[in-house]
Amino acid sequence: MAARRVRWDRLAALVDRAAGRGVRSLSAEEIDELALSYRAATSDLAIARTRGEDPVILDHLNRLTARAHSVVYVATARTGWRRFVDFVVRGFPREVRQSWAPIVFCSLVTILSAAVAYGSVWADPTNVHALLPEMQIPPITKALHDSNFGFDRAYSPAAASEIITNNVRVAAIAFAGGMTCGVLTGWIILTNGLMVGALGALYAQAGFGTDFWATIAPHGVIELTAIQIAGGAGLVLAGGYLRPGRARRVDALTFAARRAGTLVLGVALLLCVAGTIEGFISPQRLPIPVRGTIGAITAVALLLYLLGSGTDRNPS
């Protein structure tokens, strides 16, 4: 009992310091000691109850384990929150930079397919029927902003929710397409680029070209970038079993799935941001230059986040 009391006193000292100055005041070794001592104290309490020890000792252990439980619980909760923040600030952008090759490939496919579709439809508007399904070809009688955002602004939350759900679905398909050796992923990226280019040409021919690009600018930069990252995640997943290297195929696939999962979780967050902008900001009847400026700001902010966030600024 005397030997254990020394351990209890040490636990009480750690609990006092954590409660007074926060868990961050403890070193990594002290946090480990706190957790192990707490488990040992709960075990001591159970033994003391079984043996019918002195009520004073039981009361002391009850109070000590209760206080220690509170500290350990709070520390765990904060660790969970810090892990989420670490994922947003460091984990996701780092993985984007590490997976730059498949993401750039998807971006090039989107740009080239959009350019081909734009040129084809601009030369002959009937070509749009060969590039897009009929259900994706809208009758163009007014600007995109008026046709897409003609709803009552009171329905913005519902619109944002629907937009986010649809975008996440497209991104999920692009990611899951990695399990088809990347074929479905490539198809989703290709058709997405064709749609953007073809619709851009149709609206331009109708005299609404500037409004078209200004309408999609505020949310489109984040949204289109997220789709390319989702496509990159699908290609990373496909590479896990198409090019396992010297690793076993199952091990390579598991590792690739973890990397791709990081990308997809980040894509979901980006699409939530894009959907919120599209539901609340894009519907506002703002002048075209203002909408273009908002799009430029989101582009710069996204670029700084993906390329600069989570970098090690301490050379040592």
C-alpha positions as CSV (number, residue, x, y, z in Angstrom):
1,M,0.0,0.0,0.0
2,A,2.9,2.4,0.8
3,A,4.5,1.7,-2.6
4,R,1.2,2.3,-4.4
5,R,0.6,5.5,-2.5
6,V,3.8,7.0,-4.1
7,R,2.3,6.2,-7.5
8,W,-1.1,7.8,-6.5
9,D,0.7,10.9,-5.3
10,R,2.5,11.1,-8.7
11,L,-0.8,10.7,-10.5
12,A,-2.4,13.4,-8.3
13,A,0.5,15.8,-9.2
14,L,0.0,15.2,-12.9
15,V,-3.7,15.7,-12.6
16,D,-3.3,18.9,-10.7
17,R,-0.9,20.3,-13.3
18,A,-3.1,19.3,-16.2
19,A,-6.2,20.7,-14.6
20,G,-4.5,23.9,-13.7
21,R,-2.4,24.6,-16.8
22,G,-3.9,22.3,-19.4
23,V,-2.9,19.0,-20.8
24,R,-0.4,20.8,-23.2
25,S,1.7,21.6,-20.2
26,L,2.6,18.0,-19.9
27,S,5.3,16.4,-22.0
28,A,4.7,13.4,-24.2
29,E,6.3,11.1,-21.6
30,E,4.1,12.6,-18.8
31,I,1.0,12.1,-20.8
32,D,1.8,8.5,-21.2
33,E,2.6,8.3,-17.5
34,L,-0.8,10.0,-16.8
35,A,-2.7,7.4,-18.9
36,L,-0.9,4.4,-17.4
37,S,-1.1,5.7,-13.8
38,Y,-4.9,6.3,-14.3
39,R,-5.4,2.7,-15.4
40,A,-3.3,1.4,-12.5
41,A,-5.3,3.5,-10.0
42,T,-8.6,2.2,-11.3
43,S,-7.2,-1.3,-10.9
44,D,-6.1,-0.4,-7.4
45,L,-9.5,0.9,-6.6
46,A,-11.2,-2.3,-7.7
47,I,-8.8,-4.4,-5.6
48,A,-9.3,-2.1,-2.6
49,R,-13.1,-2.5,-2.8
50,T,-12.8,-6.3,-3.1
51,R,-10.5,-6.5,0.0
52,G,-12.6,-4.1,2.0
53,E,-9.8,-1.6,2.6
54,D,-10.0,1.4,4.9
55,P,-12.9,3.7,3.8
56,V,-10.4,6.6,3.8
57,I,-8.3,4.9,1.2
58,L,-11.4,4.1,-0.8
59,D,-12.6,7.7,-0.7
60,H,-9.2,8.9,-1.7
61,L,-9.0,6.6,-4.7
62,N,-12.5,7.4,-5.7
63,R,-11.8,11.1,-5.8
64,L,-8.4,10.6,-7.6
65,T,-9.7,8.3,-10.3
66,A,-12.7,10.6,-10.9
67,R,-10.4,13.6,-11.3
68,A,-8.0,11.7,-13.5
69,H,-10.9,10.4,-15.7
70,S,-12.0,13.9,-16.3
71,V,-8.5,15.0,-17.4
72,V,-7.9,11.9,-19.6
73,Y,-11.4,12.4,-21.2
74,V,-10.7,16.0,-22.0
75,A,-7.3,15.2,-23.3
76,T,-8.8,12.6,-25.6
77,A,-11.5,14.9,-26.9
78,R,-8.9,17.6,-27.6
79,T,-6.7,15.2,-29.3
80,G,-9.6,14.2,-31.6
81,W,-10.2,17.8,-32.5
82,R,-6.5,18.5,-33.0
83,R,-6.3,15.5,-35.4
84,F,-9.1,17.0,-37.5
85,V,-7.4,20.4,-37.6
86,D,-4.1,18.7,-38.4
87,F,-5.9,16.9,-41.3
88,V,-7.3,20.1,-42.7
89,V,-4.2,22.2,-42.2
90,R,-1.5,19.7,-43.0
91,G,-2.7,16.2,-44.0
92,F,-4.9,16.9,-46.9
93,P,-2.8,19.6,-48.7
94,R,0.3,17.5,-48.2
95,E,-1.3,14.5,-49.9
96,V,-2.5,16.8,-52.7
97,R,1.1,17.8,-53.3
98,Q,2.3,14.3,-53.1
99,S,-0.3,13.1,-55.6
100,W,0.3,16.0,-58.0
101,A,0.9,13.8,-61.0
102,P,-2.6,12.1,-61.3
103,I,-4.3,15.3,-60.3
104,V,-2.5,17.3,-63.0
105,F,-3.3,14.5,-65.5
106,C,-7.0,14.8,-64.7
107,S,-6.8,18.6,-65.0
108,L,-5.2,18.3,-68.4
109,V,-7.9,15.9,-69.6
110,T,-10.6,18.3,-68.3
111,I,-9.0,21.4,-70.0
112,L,-8.4,19.6,-73.3
113,S,-11.8,18.0,-73.5
114,A,-13.4,21.4,-72.6
115,A,-11.4,23.1,-75.3
116,V,-12.3,20.5,-77.9
117,A,-16.0,20.7,-77.0
118,Y,-16.0,24.5,-77.0
119,G,-14.4,24.7,-80.4
120,S,-16.6,22.0,-81.9
121,V,-19.9,23.5,-80.6
122,W,-18.7,27.0,-81.6
123,A,-18.1,25.8,-85.2
124,D,-21.4,23.9,-85.3
125,P,-24.0,24.1,-82.5
126,T,-25.6,20.8,-83.6
127,N,-22.4,19.1,-82.5
128,V,-23.6,19.5,-78.9
129,H,-26.0,16.6,-79.4
130,A,-23.0,14.3,-80.1
131,L,-21.1,15.5,-77.1
132,L,-23.8,15.6,-74.3
133,P,-26.9,13.6,-73.4
134,E,-30.1,15.4,-74.4
135,M,-31.0,15.9,-70.7
136,Q,-27.9,18.0,-70.2
137,I,-28.7,20.4,-73.1
138,P,-30.8,23.2,-71.7
139,P,-32.9,25.5,-73.8
140,I,-31.0,28.8,-73.7
141,T,-33.4,31.7,-73.6
142,K,-31.7,33.7,-70.9
143,A,-28.5,34.1,-69.0
144,L,-27.2,31.2,-66.9
145,H,-27.5,33.2,-63.7
146,D,-31.2,33.9,-64.3
147,S,-32.0,30.3,-65.3
148,N,-29.9,28.6,-62.5
149,F,-30.7,31.0,-59.6
150,G,-34.2,32.1,-60.3
151,F,-35.4,30.5,-57.0
152,D,-36.5,32.4,-53.9
153,R,-33.5,33.3,-51.8
154,A,-35.3,31.8,-48.8
155,Y,-34.6,28.4,-50.4
156,S,-30.8,28.9,-50.4
157,P,-30.1,26.4,-47.6
158,A,-32.1,23.7,-49.5
159,A,-30.3,24.6,-52.7
160,A,-26.9,24.5,-51.1
161,S,-27.7,21.0,-49.6
162,E,-28.8,19.6,-52.9
163,I,-25.8,21.1,-54.7
164,I,-23.3,19.7,-52.1
165,T,-25.0,16.2,-52.3
166,N,-24.8,16.1,-56.1
167,N,-21.1,17.3,-56.2
168,V,-20.1,14.7,-53.6
169,R,-21.8,12.0,-55.6
170,V,-19.9,12.9,-58.7
171,A,-16.6,13.0,-56.7
172,A,-17.4,9.7,-55.1
173,I,-18.0,8.1,-58.5
174,A,-14.7,9.5,-59.8
175,F,-12.9,8.0,-56.8
176,A,-14.7,4.7,-56.9
177,G,-13.8,4.5,-60.6
178,G,-10.3,3.6,-59.5
179,M,-11.5,0.1,-58.9
180,T,-12.3,-0.2,-62.7
181,C,-8.6,0.3,-63.4
182,G,-9.3,4.0,-63.6
183,V,-11.6,3.6,-66.7
184,L,-14.7,5.0,-65.0
185,T,-12.6,7.7,-63.4
186,G,-11.3,8.8,-66.8
187,W,-14.8,8.8,-68.2
188,I,-16.2,11.0,-65.5
189,I,-13.3,13.5,-65.8
190,L,-13.7,13.5,-69.6
191,T,-17.5,14.0,-69.7
192,N,-17.2,16.7,-67.1
193,G,-14.8,18.7,-69.3
194,L,-17.0,18.1,-72.3
195,M,-20.0,19.5,-70.5
196,V,-18.3,22.6,-69.3
197,G,-16.9,23.4,-72.8
198,A,-20.0,22.6,-74.7
199,L,-22.3,24.6,-72.4
200,G,-19.8,27.5,-72.4
201,A,-20.0,27.6,-76.2
202,L,-23.8,27.5,-76.3
203,Y,-24.1,30.4,-73.9
204,A,-21.5,32.4,-75.8
205,Q,-23.3,31.9,-79.1
206,A,-26.5,33.1,-77.4
207,G,-24.8,36.2,-76.2
208,F,-24.4,35.2,-72.6
209,G,-20.8,34.0,-72.6
210,T,-19.5,36.5,-70.1
211,D,-22.4,35.8,-67.7
212,F,-21.8,32.1,-68.0
213,W,-18.2,32.2,-66.8
214,A,-18.9,34.9,-64.2
215,T,-21.8,32.8,-62.8
216,I,-19.7,29.7,-62.3
217,A,-16.6,31.6,-61.1
218,P,-17.4,32.1,-57.4
219,H,-17.9,28.4,-56.7
220,G,-16.6,26.8,-59.9
221,V,-12.9,27.1,-59.1
222,I,-13.2,25.2,-55.9
223,E,-15.7,22.8,-57.3
224,L,-13.8,21.9,-60.5
225,T,-10.5,21.6,-58.5
226,A,-12.2,19.2,-56.1
227,I,-13.4,17.0,-59.0
228,Q,-9.8,16.8,-60.4
229,I,-8.5,15.8,-56.9
230,A,-11.2,13.2,-56.7
231,G,-10.2,11.9,-60.1
232,G,-6.6,11.9,-58.9
233,A,-7.7,9.8,-55.9
234,G,-9.3,7.3,-58.2
235,L,-6.1,7.0,-60.3
236,V,-4.0,6.6,-57.1
237,L,-6.3,3.8,-56.1
238,A,-6.0,2.2,-59.5
239,G,-2.2,2.5,-59.3
240,G,-2.2,0.5,-56.1
241,Y,-3.1,-2.8,-57.9
242,L,-2.0,-1.9,-61.5
243,R,1.6,-0.9,-60.4
244,P,2.3,-2.5,-57.0
245,G,6.1,-2.4,-57.6
246,R,7.9,-4.8,-55.3
247,A,5.2,-4.8,-52.7
248,R,2.5,-7.4,-52.5
249,R,-0.5,-6.3,-54.5
250,V,-2.8,-6.3,-51.5
251,D,-0.3,-4.2,-49.5
252,A,0.1,-1.8,-52.3
253,L,-3.7,-1.5,-52.7
254,T,-4.1,-0.9,-48.9
255,F,-1.5,1.8,-48.9
256,A,-3.0,3.5,-52.0
257,A,-6.5,3.3,-50.5
258,R,-5.3,5.2,-47.4
259,R,-3.8,7.9,-49.6
260,A,-6.8,8.1,-51.8
261,G,-9.1,8.2,-48.7
262,T,-7.2,11.2,-47.5
263,L,-7.8,13.0,-50.8
264,V,-11.5,12.1,-50.9
265,L,-12.1,13.3,-47.3
266,G,-10.5,16.6,-48.3
267,V,-12.6,16.8,-51.5
268,A,-15.8,16.4,-49.4
269,L,-14.7,19.4,-47.3
270,L,-13.9,21.4,-50.5
271,L,-17.3,20.6,-52.0
272,C,-19.1,21.6,-48.9
273,V,-17.4,25.0,-49.2
274,A,-18.2,25.2,-52.9
275,G,-21.8,24.2,-52.4
276,T,-22.2,26.8,-49.7
277,I,-20.9,29.5,-52.0
278,E,-23.1,28.2,-54.8
279,G,-26.2,28.2,-52.6
280,F,-25.7,31.5,-50.8
281,I,-23.3,33.8,-52.7
282,S,-23.7,32.8,-56.4
283,P,-27.5,33.4,-56.4
284,Q,-27.0,37.0,-55.4
285,R,-27.6,39.4,-58.3
286,L,-24.1,40.8,-58.3
287,P,-22.5,42.6,-61.2
288,I,-20.4,40.4,-63.5
289,P,-17.1,42.1,-62.4
290,V,-17.9,41.4,-58.8
291,R,-18.6,37.7,-59.5
292,G,-15.4,37.4,-61.4
293,T,-13.5,39.0,-58.6
294,I,-14.9,36.6,-56.1
295,G,-13.9,33.7,-58.3
296,A,-10.3,35.1,-58.6
297,I,-10.2,35.5,-54.8
298,T,-11.3,31.9,-54.3
299,A,-8.7,30.7,-56.8
300,V,-5.8,32.5,-55.1
301,A,-7.0,31.3,-51.6
302,L,-7.3,27.7,-52.8
303,L,-3.9,27.8,-54.5
304,L,-2.2,29.2,-51.4
305,Y,-3.9,26.6,-49.2
306,L,-3.1,23.6,-51.4
307,L,0.5,24.6,-52.2
308,G,1.5,26.4,-49.0
309,S,-0.4,24.9,-46.1
310,G,1.3,22.2,-44.1
311,T,4.8,22.9,-45.4
312,D,7.7,22.6,-43.0
313,R,9.0,26.2,-42.5
314,N,11.6,25.1,-40.1
315,P,14.7,23.8,-42.0
316,S,16.1,22.2,-38.9
